[in-house]
Amino acid sequence: MERTKRYSKTYLISAGDDKGVEDLAKRLRDGEVIGFPTETVYGLGADATNKDAVVRIFEAKGRPSDNPLICHIADKEQIGDIVKDITPVAHKLIDAFMPGPITVIMKKSDVIPDEVTAGLDTVGVRMPSNQAAHDFLKACGVPVAAPSANLSGSPSPTRAEHVMNDMDGYIYGIIDGGECLFGLESTVVDATGDIPVILRPGAITPNAVKEVCGDVKLADVLKDGEIPKAPGMKYRHYAPKATVEIMNLPAKAVIINDELQDDSYDASDDKSHLDFKKLDDDAKQDLVDIAAPFVFRIREILKDSPAARIGIYAGDEVCALIDKLGDKIISAHTETYAYGRSLDVARASHFLFDGMRHLDLQDVGIILAQGFGGSGLSKAYMNRLGKASGRTGDVPEGAAYEEASRYADLESFEGTYTASVLFVCDDNKRLSPACEGIFTDLIRRKAPFRLRDDRKVGCELYAESAGIRAYQDEQLDQDMTDAVMESCGVNISSYRTRRTEPSVYDANDLIFTMRDEQAYEILKSFPELEGKVFSLSSYCADKGLVFKSEDGRVASISIPDPRGENKATYLHTASALKAWLELIFPYVLKDLGIERC
């Protein structure tokens, strides 16, 4: 379903703002769509009895209409209004697990329109345990239909900023309730029969359901044309832009992991399930065995694709091993997100969607994600990871995999850090000012940024240009100005030439020259700048960005000055500069110690 913005800005309020929550609850009753927190993920809610409002959920998400929604309630007394029959199995599940991370499928009443249930005669009912969700749902006074508050097909949101990034302008408001407790969607159980059937795994495990009901089944794979009874059954979900590849645990580590799991997962407990002091030497070796395949796979990828950027979603040990290798090329090409100790599936589940979103922002093309074997929570984690990797589920028509805008700005941070990049050529009339303009446009499109080592500090990033033999304040070559505008959509007509001098070098953190001899000239005069002056060619070589032609020769990235050439040459030069700057941009960010956020 095609998405259309309805608002110039989506309101963001705190869960502690009682007046704001009341207002958003009233807006929901009036037909608006509201984002709200739960203990699992953030939901995108509308009045479940208002079919027009429910349709707006699908419009905001770009969600297929044959994917049913879940009805959220504040009190168990509401269940009788929205279902026809509460079976003995449903009674047991409701009594045991509500409020909590479970959705119970029952026969719907006529109060719930078909738009909520995709035409099915059943409806999923959920009562969140999150206090902010309870307060909002109680203020609404109506059952609230809600899927996860993300673009259809993309990773589910576990923080309000995730919702704002995906939904700003598409919904009326969002309640910021902080980080979600579990990080995976609720367990969905079909309770219409005599035996409960788990349609979607979650934090409430099959063993937990079996203890309450005496028996439990797992759902069969959907047949062609069959409408799913629950979200997450049919379509490819939870997928970042990057390709996701699952790195399976070694056999013995699967056994250790299975023994460590607990069916009563409490994400507020920050302790790992793994106590290293109790592990024998063989078990410790298994942790090394977990990390080694990541390193081997990284090297394989880079051998085939020198420009590949690789995300790592793994435990502390894997990320630490990659860092300790001291391999400059691997370090340059990898972005890591450590969720905690490697065998802690609870922490891996809690941070999964946040990790996928974060790695996507760092412009990686492939994510190597830790897989888990065994039962319990591992089943829910692997269900989400399998769909993210495209191994299960259809791709929904019109799925929105484009990058969402991000609402964060420098006012969101506790401090501000400034970084800058300088581009140098001879006369500062063509190549270096073109780079300044193109790089500045990249900064604008990729912002905001923050420090890697202190994510509470935002970063202002700038680009400048100068010429070793330039005159001050001259106009640029008009042909270059026109070419950059036509080829890159960047206006550099207001730029004026500037001559390099020591203060200009000192004021910048990285310096790029157009040719090797220009870098040599700067370093000969200012040897103290060693390590921050590169030609574009030497910088690419330093990062392993070496490309060979079919005959085995190393391809040069030297970009000649187009002075005096025809229009086609100027356009080609501008396009080539843009391509190389886009290629090195994420490496520059990493060298500056900053990241996208």
NUFI-396345 format. One record per atom (N, C-alpha, C): x, y, z. Coordinates in steps of 0.02 Angstrom, whole numbers, plus 50000, padded with zeros to 5 digits. Layout:
! NUFI-396345
XYZ/...
//
This chain:
! NUFI-396345
500424994050000/500005000050000/500445006250000/500295011049957/500715017049949/500645021550009/501215024350031/501215028750089/501145036050067/500765039850104/500675046950091/500715050750156/501145055850159/501205059850220/500555063750232/500345063950294/499725067450313/499865073650354/500465074050384/500625079550430/501315082350414/501405088750429/502065091750420/502555089250473/502295087350531/502715084950586/502295080650632/502585075150656/502265070850704/502455073050775/501955073650819/502085075650888/502425069950926/502925071750967/503265066951010/503195069251081/502875065251124/502775067251194/503065061851239/503205063651300/503465058951350/502885055151382/503025048851401/502515044851435/502315047851501/502745052051529/502585055351593/502175061651585/502025063651524/501615069551510/500875067451510/500555067851568/499875065451575/499385069051529/499455075651523/499015079351478/499125077351406/499765076451388/499925074451320/499645067551304/499695062851350/499435056151340/498675056351331/498345060351373/497615061051368/497425063951300/497805068851277/497665071851212/497745066851155/498285062851157/498395057951105/497865052451107/497625050751167/497085045851173/496445048551142/496305054951153/495715058051122/495795058151046/496405059851023/496525059950950/496415053050920/496625047850956/496515041050931/495775039550925/495385041450976/494655040350973/494345044150915/494655049750896/494415053850840/494645051250772/495025045750772/495215042750708/495945043350690/496365046250733/497065046950718/497455040550735/498055040050707/498505034350721/499055036850767/499195033050821/499665035050873/500175029550886/500805031350890/501325026650909/501395026350984/501455020351013/501495019751085/501955013851104/502255014151164/502725008951185/502355003051216/502664997151210/502444991251249/503084987951275/503004982551311/503594979051337/503964975151282/503634974051225/503944970251171/504264974951120/503854978251079/504084983351032/503564989051033/503714994450999/503234999950994/502674997950945/502055000050962/501474998650920/501225004850885/500845003650831/500555009050792/499795008350797/499485012250842/498805010850862/498275015250831/497685012250820/497085015750799/496485012450833/495925016050836/495315013350864/495115007050825/495115001350858/494984994950824/494264994450800/493814998650824/493114998450803/492975003250745/493485007050725/493415012050672/493805009750611/493455006950562/493795003950504/494195009050464/493955015250461/494325020450424/494985021950458/494985022150525/495595023450562/496075017550554/495815011450553/496235005550545/496575005650477/496215007750426/496525008150359/497125012850359/497095018150400/497655022950404/498285019650431/498215014550473/498805010750496/499155007550437/498775004250394/499075000950336/499395006050289/499085011950283/499365017150240/500015019750269/500035020750334/500645023450366/501225018550362/501075012050367/501605006950366/501785004750295/501335005850246/501435002650182/501334995150188/500844993150229/500754986150249/500224982750206/500344976450185/499834972750148/499194971850189/498624972350157/497984972050193/497804965050215/498174959950190/498014953050212/498444950950271/498714955750306/499124954450366/498744957050426/498454952650468/498004954950522/498364958850577/497964962850612/498214966850668/498014963750734/498314966150788/498174963750855/497804969150893/497294967150932/496914971850973/497224972251042/497404978351063/497714979551128/497194982451177/497204979951238/496724982051288/497094983851353/496744987651395/497024989651460/496784985051516/496184982251508/495874978151561/495584971851531/495624966351569/495354959951545/494604960251532/494264964751567/493544965351558/493354967251486/493824970351450/493684972351381/493654966451333/493934960751353/493974955051308/493284952751285/492804952651332/492134950451316/491794954651263/492014960851255/491704965251205/491954963851134/492554961051128/492844960451062/492904953251037/492724948451079/492724941351057/492044938151071/491884932951032/491254929451040/491294923951093/491884920851098/491954915051141/492654914651170/492694913551235/493334912551268/493374905251287/493764901451250/493824894251262/494194892951328/494134886851354/494514885051414/495264886251406/495534884751346/496244885951334/496394893451338/495954897451308/496054904751310/496034907351381/495564904651421/495514906751492/496174905351528/496464899551517/497084897751551/497654902451531/497704903951466/498234908351442/498144915451469/497524917851469/497384924651493/497564925151567/497344920251606/497474920351678/498224919951694/498584915951654/499294914751669/499754920251644/499594923151586/500094927451552/499874934651539/499254936351553/499044943251542/498984946951608/499254953051613/499624956651560/500314953751549/500554954051488/501204951351472/501304950751397/501874948051375/502044947851304/501724941951267/501064941551270/500704936151235/500094939051200/499944936351142/499334937951104/498934931551097/498304931751118/497864925851116/497354926751060/497334921851014/496874921950958/496214918750979/495654922550969/494984920050986/494504922150931/493904919350931/493384921250883/493164928450896/493164932550844/493014939650854/492254940950858/492094946450890/491394948750890/491284953450832/490654955450821/490494959850766/490754966950777/490974968450837/491254975150852/491894976450813/492264971150799/492914971650765/492814970950690/492964976050651/492854975750578/493364971150544/493194969050484/493624964550446/494304967650430/494334974250427/494964977650413/495504976050464/495294974550526/495764972750579/496024965750569/495594961250549/495754954150549/495904951250480/495954955550429/496074953350360/495534948650336/494914949750361/494344945650339/494254939250378/494704937750424/494644931650464/494104932450517/493844926850544/493344927150597/493664926850666/494324927550668/494694927550732/495064934050741/495234935550803/495604941650818/496114940150873/496694943250869/497204942650920/497104947950973/497124945951036/497014950551092/497644950651136/497854956551153/498464957351193/498374962751245/498634961451305/498604966251360/499324967451384/499634972851361/500344974051378/500444975051452/501044973151475/501214974251546/501584980851556/501774984051501/502114990551505/501644995851535/501894999551585/501465004351620/501235010051574/501685012451532/501505017851486/500965015551437/501035009251414/500525006551369/499855006051405/499875003451467/499255002751506/498915009451516/499295014551534/498995021251546/498685024051482/499035023251426/498765025751363/498145021951342/498175015351345/497595011251325/496995012451369/497115013551433/496565015051478/496255021751461/496685026651444/496435033351425/496035032951360/496235028451315/495885027751252/495165025251262/495085020451307/494415017951321/494115013651267/494495012051215/494265007751161/494815002651147/494644996951118/495174992351097/495594995651043/496244994751047/496704998151000/497034992950956/496884993250891/497214988850842/497904991650829/498414987250831/499094989650822/499564984150800/499914985350744/500504981450727/501114984950755/501714982550740/502314986050760/502364992550720/502664997650751/502655004450724/503255005850678/503335001750627/503895002550580/503645002150509/504065004150462/503915003050392/503824995650379/503344993850339/503204986850326/503824983250300/503994977750334/504564973650314/505214975350347/505274981250377/505904983350407/505934981350480/506514982150513/506574980050584/506074983650629/505804979950675/505314982850722/505644988050766/505254993050790/505534998350831/505544996650905/506094997750937/506144996551009/506275002951048/506335008551013/506405015151044/505975020151006/505785025551039/505345030551007/505665033650946/506335034450947/506665037450889/506605032950828/506585026350838/506475021850781/505795023350749/505285024350791/504615025750766/504615032450729/504925037450760/504935044150728/505305043850662/505845040050658/506225039550595/505785036750540/505375031750557/504955028450506/504295032050494/504035035450544/503335037750541/503235045250544/503765049150548/503695056350552/503315059050491/502745062150504/502335064950451/501785060250428/501815053850448/501325048950427/500795047650481/500955049150543/500475048150598/500445054550640/499935055050683/499835061150720/500335062050777/500455056750816/500895057450874/501205050950897/501705051650941/502075045950969/502185047151043/502095042051083/502245042351154/502925039151166/503385042951195/504055040351209/504065037151278/504095030551278/504115026851341/504785023651355/505305026051319/505965023251330/506065016851290/506585013151309/506765007051273/506315001351294/506094997351245/505664991651260/506034986251299/505674982751341/505984977851386/506234971651349/505814968751306/505994962351275/506354963251209/506084967451165/506414968551101/506174963951045/505784958851061/505464954551011/504704954851021/504334954150966/503604954550971/503324948951014/502694949751032/502364945051077/502304938051047/502264933151091/502084926351070/501344926351050/501184923550992/500494923250969/500254916050973/499694914951009/499444908151021/498714907850998/498564903050954/497884901750932/497544897550986/497034900551018/496684897051073/495964895451054/495824894750990/495144893350969/494964885950975/495464881650982/495334874450988/495474871751058/495544865151062/495664861951126/496404862051145/496844862851096/497564863051108/497844869651082/498214873351122/498494879651098/499014878551043/499004882950992/499464882550936/499864889050933/500514888550939/500934894550936/501034896450862/500784902250844/500834904750775/501464908850766/501684912250818/502294916250815/502654915550882/503274913150883/503624912450946/503824919150975/503894919251041/504094925451076/504364923751144/504344928551190/504634927651256/504264922451298/503604921651284/503224916151317/503354909851275/503754905351301/504004899651263/503504893951260/503604889251213/503174883351211/503144879551277/503704878951312/503704875451376/503264879051427/503284885651426/502874889551473/502134888451458/501954888451394/501254887251374/501044880151393/501484875451381/501334868451397/501214867351471/501594870751512/501504870051585/500814872351607/500544877351573/499894880051591/499324876051560/499404873951498/498854870851460/498914863251454/499484860451471/499574853251468/499814850651402/499744854651349/499974852651283/500064858951241/500424858351186/500534864051142/500754861551074/500554865151022/500764863550953/501094869750923/501504868550871/501784873950833/501434874250765/501324880250739/500944881150678/501304878150618/500924875650570/501204873250507/501384879150463/501794877850412/501964883050364/501344884850323/501244891250309/500664893550271/500664890550201/500064888550178/499984886250109/499894892250063/500024891349998/499934896649949/499224899349952/499154905949957/498504909149957/498164909350025/498454906150075/498144905950141/498274912550178/497764915150210/497824921350249/498104919650318/498634923050340/498924921450405/498454923550462/498444919650515/498044921350573/498374926450618/499034927350608/499404931850652/499934935450612/500134941450635/500684945050601/501324940850603/501754941850553/502404938650553/502414931550526/501834929050502/501804922150478/501954921650403/501744926550364/501774925950292/502354929750261/502424936050280/502884940450244/503584940650275/504054942650232/504734943950255/504714950150299/504914949350360/504884954750409/505574956350437/505584961650476/506164963150518/506804964150478/506754965750414/507334965650370/507644972650362/508284973350375/508634979650360/508754980150285/509034985850263/509224986450193/509764981550174/510234980550220/510794976050208/510564968750204/510934964750167/510824957550168/511034954750236/510644950250263/510804947150328/511014939950317/511584938250345/511844931350341/511924928650411/511624922850425/511634920050492/512254915850503/512614917250557/513204913450576/513004908550631/512944902150614/512694897250661/513214895550715/512964893750773/513394891750828/513714884950815/514324883750839/514614877050837/514184872250877/514214865850861/513764860850891/513784860950967/514394861050997/514434860851069/514164867251101/514264872851067/514004879251093/513244879251094/512924875751046/512204875151046/511964871651110/512324866451130/512144862751191/512214867251252/512784870851256/512884875351313/512334880651315/512184883451258/511664888651253/510994885951276/510824879951256/510174876951273/510134875951349/510684873951379/510694872751451/510634879251491/510854884651462/510864891051498/510204894851494/509784892951446/509174896851436/508664895751491/508264901051501/507754900951554/507094903051521/506564899151532/505924900751501/505624907151530/505824909251589/505554915351619/506064920951610/506114923451549/506604928651532/506414935351562/506884938451596/506784945151623/507314949751595/507124953851546/507614958151512/507874963651557/507534964951613/507774970151659/508384967651698/508474961051698/509064958251731/509654958651682/510124963051696/510664964451649/511224959351655/511154954351697/511674949351705/511644944351647/512214942251625/512234937251572/512014930451599/511734926251555/511574919451574/512204915151579/512774918051560/513384914151556/513894916351608/514114911751651/514624913151700/515274909951677/515744914051652/516354911351624/516764907351675/516714909151738/517114905751790/516904898451797/516294896951778/516044890051785/516164885851723/516434888951670/516554885251608/517214881551611/517224875551584/517854871851579/518234874151517/518834871551507/519244873751451/518914872451384/518554866851379/518224865251315/517684870551299/517314872551351/516794877551340/517084884251320/517644886051352/517984892251334/518224892051261/518464886251241/518674885451171/518094886351124/517494884351146/516904885251104/516774892651090/516924896851138/516834904051127/517304906651074/517914904051074/518384905751020/518124903150953/517834897050955/517554894050895/516974898150867/516614901650911/516064905850889/516334911750848/516884914650872/517154920750841/517514919250775/517874913650771/518284912250713/517904912350647/517304909350642/516954909450578/516794916550553/516684921150600/516564928150579/517174930850543/517754929750571/518374932350541/518494929150473/518414922650469/518514919150405/518024921850352/517404922850372/516894925250324/517044932350302/517264936550348/517444943450330/517994943350276/518494939150286/519044938850238/518814936250171/518364931450171/518084928850108/517724934350070/517314938150106/516924943450074/517384948750044/517884950850082/518334956050059/518774953750001/518924947349999/519314944649944/518924945349879/518274943949882/517854944349822/517624951449807/517524955449861/517264962249852/517664967049895/518194970049867/518634974449907/518284980449937/517724982449907/517364988349933/516784986549979/516724980149997/516174977950040/516224981150109/515644983050136/515604985350205/515184980350243/515444977950299/515154972150333/514954974050404/514324972750421/514084973650489/514134967150528/514304967750591/514354961850635/513864962750693/513364958350697/512914958150755/513094951950794/513454952950849/513724947150885/513864949050958/514124944150995/514294945351065/514944949051075/515064950951137/515664954751154/516294951351131/516324944551140/516934940951125/517104941351050/516604940751007/516714941150935/516964948150916/516624953250941/516814960150924/517514961750951/517664959251011/518324960451040/518874957051000/518734950950976/519234947250937/519384950950872/518864953450839/518964957150777/519384963350790/519264966650846/519644972650863/520374970850879/520484965250914/521154963350935/521584960650878/521264958950822/521654956550765/522164961850742/521974968150749/522414973550727/522474973850652/521994970950616/522004970950543/521674977350518/522084981750488/521824988350467/521274987650416/521334982950371/520834982250318/520174979750347/520214974550388/519604971950419/519274977350462/519674980850501/519404986150543/519054991550502/519344993450445/519054998650403/518394996550374/518314990150359/517734987850322/517184985050367/517274984750432/516774981850476/516484986950524/515854986050539/515504989750591/515214984550638/515334985350703/515104980250750/514554982850796/514114978450816/513614979850867/513624973950915/513884975050974/513944969651024/513344969951071/512984964351076/512384964151117/512524961851189/513104959051202/513264956251268/513664949851258/513674945551308/514064939351302/513764934951247/514204931351213/514024928051151/513464922951157/513404919451212/512894914351219/512264916751254/512214923351263/511644926151298/511094927951248/510654923251234/510134924251185/509634929551208/509554930451273/509094935551298/509334942551278/509974943851286/510244950351266/510244951051190/510394945651155/510384945851082/509684947451057/509174944651088/508484946051069/508294953251084/508504955551143/508324962251166/508584967651118/509184966651091/509504971851050/509464970450975/509134965050955/509154962950884/508934968550837/508344971250847/508084976150800/508474982750803/508674984750863/509084990750869/509754989750833/510044983750840/510674982250806/510604982350731/510064979450703/509964979550631/509894986650605/509514990750641/509424997750620/510085001550624/510455000550677/511085004250685/511585002350630/511644996050616/512124993850564/511904996350495/511264996450482/511014999350419/511245006550411/511205010350464/511395017450461/512135018350445/512535013350461/513255014050448/513425011850377/512915011050335/513005009650263/513375003150250/513204997950288/513494991350273/513054987950220/513364983550181/512984980050130/512774973150151/513114970350201/512954963750226/513054963650302/512604960250337/512644959550410/512744952250426/513294950650461/513404943950487/513114943750558/512584940050567/512224940150631/512284933450666/512394933750732/512454927750771/511814923750772/511854917350755/511284912850760/511314908950825/510744906250845/510704902250906/510344895650892/510584890350923/510234883950919/509884882650985/509514877350988/509174875551050/508454877651051/508154877151110/507444878651118/507354885251154/506764886051185/506634892051224/506644898351182/506944903551209/506954910051176/507334909851110/507784905151101/508144904451038/507674903750979/507114900250989/506634899150935/506344905850911/506164910150959/505894916650941/506414920950906/507024920950934/507564924850904/507704922650833/507754916150822/507914913550756/507334914450707/506714914550732/506144916050690/506224923050660/506394928050702/506474934850677/507084935450631/507634932250652/508254932750613/508174929250545/507814923650545/507704920050482/507304924250433/506804927850457/506414932150413/506824938250391/507254940750434/507684946450416/508174944450361/508394938150363/508874935850313/508534933750248/507864934050246/507504932250186/507414924850176/507554920850228/507494913550221/506764911350224/506344915250257/505644913450262/505214919650249/504624918550221/504154924050211/504214927350143/503644929350116/503624932950053/503814940250065/504074943450013/504214950650018/503554954250003/503294958250051/502654961650039/502704966449981/502174966749941/502174971249883/502234978449906/502704982049876/502804989049895/503144989849961/503484984749987/503824985250051/504304991050051/504314994750105/504715000950108/505394999550137/505884998150094/506554996850117/507005002950110/506705008550087/507115014550080/507295017150149/507825021050152/508045023750217/507565029150239/507345028650301/506895033650328/507285039850349/506935045450352/507265051450378/507355050750453/507815054650481/507955054050552/507845060850585/507505060550642/507285066850672/507795069750721/508295065850742/508775068150792/509155074350768/509295078950812/509715084650796/510195085950854/510625090950847/511135092050898/510845093750966/510235096350967/509915098051031/509735091651070/509735085951036/509575079651070/510155076951111/510755079851101/511355077251133/511565081551192/511985078651235/512215082251294/512805086851279/513145085651223/513715089751204/513795089451129/514255093551103/514375093851031/515115093751016/515305089750967/515985089050944/516005091250871/516535094450851/516595096950782/517175093350746/517045091150685/517555087950644/517505090950574/518075091150539/518065094050472/518565090650426/518415090950361/518815087850309/519005093250258/519635093150237/519885098050189/520075094650123/519855097450067/520035094950001/520505100049968/521055097549941/521575102049914/521745100149842/521785105249799/522065104349731/522545110149719/522695111649656/523175117049642/522855123949648/522335125149607/522075132049604/521395132849638/521105127549664/520475127849701/519905130649657/519925129049593/519405131549549/518955126049521/519175119849525/518785114449495/518725108449541/519255104549548/519195098049582/519055098749657/519455102549693/519355102849765/518705106349785/518485111849753/517835114649772/517255110049753/517335106349698/516815101449681/516765096249736/517335093849762/517335089049817/517015092149879/517185098349893/516885101649952/516125101749947/515865103649889/515145103949880/514815097249884/515095092349850/514805085549849/514835082449919/515395083349954/515465080450021/514995083950070/514915090450063/514445094150106/513735091650096/513565090050033/512895087350019/512825080450050/513355076450048/513335069950081/513235070650156/513585075450186/513505076750258/512775078350274/512485082650233/511785084650244/511315078650240/511425074350190/510985068650180/511085063050230/511695062550256/511855057050302/511785058950376/511745065450391/511695067750460/511045065150492/511015064850560/511495067350609/512045062250625/512555064750661/513115060650681/513235061250756/513595056450784/513775056650855/514455053250863/514775054350920/515405051050935/515295043550945/515765039550921/515715032350931/515835030451003/516295033851035/516485031951104/516035035051157/515645039951138/515185043151185/514565045351147/514065041051146/513485042151104/513025047651129/513205050651185/512825056451209/513065062951179/513625062551141/513925068551111/513795068451036/513445073651012/513315074350941/513915077250905/513915076750839/514485079150800/514255083550742/514555089350736/514475093550677/515065092150630/514915090250569/515425088450520/515415093550464/516005095850444/516055100850392/516555098650338/516495101850280/516985100850226/517225107650202/517865108050185/518155114150159/518585112350099/518815117550063/519295116350008/519765122250003/520345120849973/520845126049964/521325123749908/521745128549885/522225126849833/522925128849853/523415124449837/524105125649856/524375132049822/524145133249761/524375139149724/523785143649704/523265143449744/522655147349727/522735154649746/522375158949711/522295165949731/521665166449774/521635171549816/521065172249861/520455175249825/519875172449841/519215175249823/519085175949749/519355171349710/519185171349639/518575166849628/518215168049573/517655163749556/517915157049531/517485151949539/517665145349515/517595145049439/517865139849410/517775138449340/517025137249328/516715141349287/515995140949277/515785134249249/516205131349206/516045124749178/516005119449233/516445120049283/516435115249339/515815116349382/515655122649394/515055124149432/514435121249399/514385122149333/513805119549295/513795111949296/514375108849290/514405101549288/514205098449354/514425101449410/514245098949476/513495099649488/513215105049464/512495106049472/512105101049430/512305100149367/511945095749321/512035088449340/512645086549358/512795079549371/512615077349442/512695081849490/512625079949561/512055083549597/511765088549564/511235092449596/511485096749654/512115098649651/512425102649705/512635109449678/512435114649713/512575121549692/513205124149728/513735125249690/514355127949719/514515134949691/514005138249663/514115144749630/514345150149677/514185149449742/514385154649790/515095153649817/515405147949801/516075146649827/516585151349795/517105152949833/517655157049809/518315153549827/518825154849788/519455151449798/519805153649862/520215149149888/520595150549949/521275147049944/521775150349970/522455147549968/522595143750033/522955138150027/523135134350086/523655138150128/523635136950192/524125139750239/524105135450301/524605136050345/524635131650404/523995131550445/523685137450455/523085137650496/522515133650466/522485133350399/521965129550365/522085122050377/522705119850372/522865112850385/522705110950457/522895115350503/522795113950575/522055113450593/521645117150557/520935117450575/520535111350552/520855107050512/520495101250486/520775094650512/520335089650516/520535083250546/520795078250494/520555078850433/520795074750378/520885079250316/521425077950279/521575081950220/521655077350160/521265078650108/521295074650047/521525078849988/522035076549954/522265079849893/522015075949833/521995079449776/521745076349715/522265071549685/522915073249694/523445069149664/523965067549717/524345062249705/524855060049752/525385065449764/525605068849711/526145073749719/525945079649763/525295081049764/525055086549808/525115084449881/524955078249896/525025075849965/525765075849985/526215073549939/526925073649954/527165080649968/526935085449929/527145092449938/526945095150006/526335093650028/526105095950093/526515092750149/526615086150144/526975082650197/527725084650199/528005086350142/528695088650141/528775095050180/528285099550173/528305105950208/528065105350281/527605100650293/527315099950361/527315092550380/527885089750397/527925082550413/527505080650474/527355085550516/526945084050575/526225082150556/526035083150493/525365081350471/525315074150448/525855070350455/525855063250436/525275059650472/524895055950434/524335052250463/523665055450451/523675061950432/523035065050417/523005068050347/523545067250309/523555069550239/523595063550193/523125063150146/523095057650098/522905060450030/523155057449978/522835058449913/522225053849912/521745055249868/521175050749862/521405043649847/521915043149805/522175036549787/522495032949846/522915036449884/523255033149940/522765031449996/522245035550004/521745034050056/521375027650038/521175026849975/520835020749954/521285014649963/521925015449945/522395009849953/522465007950027/522475013050071/522535011850143/521945007850170/521365008550138/520765005050160/520654998450122/521124996750079/521044990550041/520564991249983/520404997349964/519944998549908/520344998549843/520594992749826/521004991949766/520624987749716/520534990549656/520144987149605/520584985449546/520464979549518/520874977349461/520434976549399/520734978149342/520394977249278/520404969849260/520074968149205/520044961149184/520734958249168/521204962449148/521874960049133/522334959949194/522044961349254/522424960849316/522774967149338/522714972549300/523054978749319/522644982549371/522984985749418/522644989649469/522354995949436/521714996949448/521385002749418/521565009049458/521725014449422/521905020749454/521275024849467/521275028449524/520715032849537/520915040149525/521485041049494/521705047849479/521195051249434/520975057149455/520475060849417/520805067149388/520925067349323/521265073049293/520875079549300/521225085049303/520905091549303/520605092749234/519955094249229/519625094949163/519725101749131/520145105849159/520235112649133/520325112649057/519925116849024/519975117748952/519655112248911/519375107048943/519065101648906/518335103248890/518005098648855/517315099748835/516835098148893/516195099548882/515685098748934/515645091548957/515685086848911/515635079848929/516175077748979/516775080548970/517325079049016/517185081749085/516925087949088/516755090949153/516215086749188/515705084649151/515175080649181/515445073949206/515875070949166/516185064549187/516595065449251/516965071049254/517375072449313/516945073249375/516405077049369/515955078049427/515655071549450/515435067349402/515135060849420/515645056249453/516265056449427/516795052249456/516955054349527/516995060849539/517125063349607/516575061249655/515955061849633/515395059849675/515435052449693/515595048249643/515625041049656/516165039349707/516755042349700/517305040949747/517165043649816/516865049449820/516715052349887/516175048249922/515685045949885/515175041649916/515485035149941/515965032649904/516305026449923/516695027249988/517065032749994/517495033450053/517145036550113/516535039150103/516205042850157/516165038950223/515925032650223/515885029050287/516575027750319/517085027150278/517765026050304/518015032450337/517845038150307/518025044550337/517695045450405/517055043650409/516705044150473/517055040050526/517235033950509/517555029550558/518235032350579/518615035050532/519265037950549/519185044150593/518645047650586/518515053550627/518225051750695/518075045350706/517805043150770/517075044850779/516705045450724/515995047150729/515595041950690/514935041950701/514495037250668/513825040550655/513455037750609/512785040150596/512315037850652/511805041750665/511335039950719/510625041850700/
//
